[in-house]
Amino acid sequence: MGRTLVLEASPRGEESYSIRVANAFIHAYCKQHSDEEILRINLFEKELPTFDAAAAEGKVAILYGKEGSDRAKNRWHQIEDVIAEFKSADRYVLAVPMWNFSIPYVLKHYIDTVTQPTHTFVRNESGYEGLLHSRKALAVYASGGIYAEGHPMDFQKPYVRHFLRFVGITDITEIEVGPMMGPHEIREEAVQKSIQKAETLALGF
Ligand SMILES: Cc1cc2nc3c(=O)[nH]c(=O)nc-3n(C[C@H](O)[C@H](O)[C@H](O)COP(=O)(O)O)c2cc1C
């Protein structure tokens, strides 16, 4: 038994293509692992602590082994709650729409909240080291267009991958959903293909 944290970065609920594919994956996965706990967070509904001057001060204080002011400590308690929830998972499923060639701002806010020294990464002589070992992630990427690997305007897939690897999650499975633009039939055909892929990948996840 384990816990899967599902991070939905689309505000479109059941109409969201990335969430539809993520749901198909989770459904297929749970058929095999009926005792898996699924913790679902829609990032448009979650209240995250503002990453303000106090938060930045707290981060720098940790990096340099200092104590930090009271306002930094207060803000940091809120940030640590989000980090604890993030770290409580064994598996991650991310439903990620492309917004302006990158990711929706709520996911960036979440990443800014959980990517913290001593909690999810450390800095040592050889550079940075992620601390979330032995976890795996599925990232579902939806986009209006199609962005082949290495496309110069794709800041969605490379950024999500980089974030996951940076915090130590190197076992990453990916599914693209697109093109999500144009006639309904084209979009439905594309999403059905991705759903099939999700159901297959869930068997070996
Ligand atoms: C604010 C916004 C910005 C978008 N920017 C892009 C973009 O830069 N490139 C692209 O291919 N599609 C873009 N799209 C289309 C979405 O990626 C597409 O509708 C996708 O299905 C959204 O994911 P979802 O269905 O899970 O919400 C954008 C959509 C919105 C709402």
The ligand as an SDF file (V2000), in Angstrom:
LIG
                    3D

 31 33  0  0  0  0  0  0  0  0999 V2000
   -4.2570   30.5740  -20.7120 C   0  0  0  0  0  0  0  0  0  0  0  0
   -3.9770   29.5450  -21.7800 C   0  0  0  0  0  0  0  0  0  0  0  0
   -2.7850   29.5620  -22.4510 C   0  0  0  0  0  0  0  0  0  0  0  0
   -2.4990   28.5840  -23.4130 C   0  0  0  0  0  0  0  0  0  0  0  0
   -1.2860   28.6030  -24.0340 N   0  0  0  0  0  0  0  0  0  0  0  0
   -0.9890   27.6280  -24.9360 C   0  0  0  0  0  0  0  0  0  0  0  0
    0.2850   27.6010  -25.5700 C   0  0  0  0  0  0  0  0  0  0  0  0
    1.1630   28.4160  -25.3220 O   0  0  0  0  0  0  0  0  0  0  0  0
    0.5240   26.6140  -26.4550 N   0  0  0  0  0  0  0  0  0  0  0  0
   -0.3970   25.6540  -26.7570 C   0  0  0  0  0  0  0  0  0  0  0  0
   -0.1080   24.7710  -27.5640 O   0  0  0  0  0  0  0  0  0  0  0  0
   -1.6030   25.6520  -26.1520 N   0  0  0  0  0  0  0  0  0  0  0  0
   -1.9210   26.6040  -25.2510 C   0  0  0  0  0  0  0  0  0  0  0  0
   -3.1430   26.6110  -24.6350 N   0  0  0  0  0  0  0  0  0  0  0  0
   -4.0860   25.4920  -24.9010 C   0  0  0  0  0  0  0  0  0  0  0  0
   -4.0500   24.4760  -23.7720 C   0  0  0  0  0  0  0  0  0  0  0  0
   -2.7550   23.9590  -23.5680 O   0  0  0  0  0  0  0  0  0  0  0  0
   -5.0090   23.3350  -24.0810 C   0  0  0  0  0  0  0  0  0  0  0  0
   -6.3230   23.8650  -24.1330 O   0  0  0  0  0  0  0  0  0  0  0  0
   -4.9460   22.2150  -23.0540 C   0  0  0  0  0  0  0  0  0  0  0  0
   -5.9160   21.2650  -23.3770 O   0  0  0  0  0  0  0  0  0  0  0  0
   -5.1900   22.7350  -21.6570 C   0  0  0  0  0  0  0  0  0  0  0  0
   -5.1150   21.6560  -20.7240 O   0  0  0  0  0  0  0  0  0  0  0  0
   -6.4350   21.1520  -19.9670 P   0  0  0  0  0  0  0  0  0  0  0  0
   -7.3680   20.6800  -21.0380 O   0  0  0  0  0  0  0  0  0  0  0  0
   -5.9510   20.0720  -19.0860 O   0  0  0  0  0  0  0  0  0  0  0  0
   -6.9920   22.3260  -19.2140 O   0  0  0  0  0  0  0  0  0  0  0  0
   -3.4580   27.5880  -23.7020 C   0  0  0  0  0  0  0  0  0  0  0  0
   -4.6890   27.5900  -23.0130 C   0  0  0  0  0  0  0  0  0  0  0  0
   -4.9560   28.5700  -22.0660 C   0  0  0  0  0  0  0  0  0  0  0  0
   -6.2740   28.5480  -21.3300 C   0  0  0  0  0  0  0  0  0  0  0  0
  1  2  1  0
  2  3  1  0
  2 30  2  0
  3  4  2  0
  4  5  1  0
  4 28  1  0
  5  6  2  0
  6  7  1  0
  6 13  1  0
  7  8  2  0
  7  9  1  0
  9 10  1  0
 10 11  2  0
 10 12  1  0
 12 13  2  0
 13 14  1  0
 14 15  1  0
 14 28  1  0
 15 16  1  0
 16 17  1  0
 16 18  1  0
 18 19  1  0
 18 20  1  0
 20 21  1  0
 20 22  1  0
 22 23  1  0
 23 24  1  0
 24 25  2  0
 24 26  1  0
 24 27  1  0
 28 29  2  0
 29 30  1  0
 30 31  1  0
M  END
$$$$
